[in-house]
């Protein structure tokens, strides 16, 4: 059971770190098409 919780914590840490680093990558990277696509994927309809 401990291994299950450990893997859950690891996955949560990876996702959390990506969410924290993604804006920095977006601001530094010269090609932001991927982030623009992700950011506007749910906003289309108007």
ABEGO torsion letter per residue (X at the ends): XAAAAAAAAAAAAAAAAAAAAAAAAAAABABAAAAAAAAAAAABGX
